[in-house]
Amino acid sequence: MIKIKPTRRIRPQPLEAGQLWRMAEANLQVEMVGKLLVHYKLGKPNAVRVANSCSGIKTIEKYLKANKAVLV
């Protein structure tokens, strides 16, 4: 009988305040994380001003995964 090792999945890093996620065309900086919502700034890398936004944690995690974001 051959033993098959289960494939290891890389768990995504949980969102925490102060994180900077880098994507191809934008940076997402996490400002504050609550129970359900995340306050963040999303803008181009060399932007002078970036608007504050608020969204659900699940939504942000899906967005980061879809855009192949890398934690800096």
Secondary structure in CASP SS format (residue, H / E / C, confidence):
PFRMAT SS
TARGET T0000
AUTHOR 0000-0000-0000
METHOD secondary structure of the structure
MODEL  1
M C 1.00
I C 1.00
K C 1.00
I C 1.00
K C 1.00
P C 1.00
T C 1.00
R C 1.00
R C 1.00
I C 1.00
R C 1.00
P C 1.00
Q C 1.00
P C 1.00
L C 1.00
E C 1.00
A C 1.00
G C 1.00
Q C 1.00
L E 1.00
W E 1.00
R E 1.00
M C 1.00
A C 1.00
E C 1.00
A C 1.00
N E 1.00
L E 1.00
Q E 1.00
V E 1.00
E E 1.00
M E 1.00
V E 1.00
G C 1.00
K C 1.00
L C 1.00
L E 1.00
V E 1.00
H E 1.00
Y E 1.00
K E 1.00
L E 1.00
G E 1.00
K C 1.00
P C 1.00
N C 1.00
A C 1.00
V C 1.00
R C 1.00
V C 1.00
A C 1.00
N E 1.00
S E 1.00
C E 1.00
S E 1.00
G E 1.00
I H 1.00
K H 1.00
T H 1.00
I H 1.00
E H 1.00
K H 1.00
Y H 1.00
L H 1.00
K H 1.00
A H 1.00
N C 1.00
K C 1.00
A C 1.00
V E 1.00
L E 1.00
V C 1.00
END
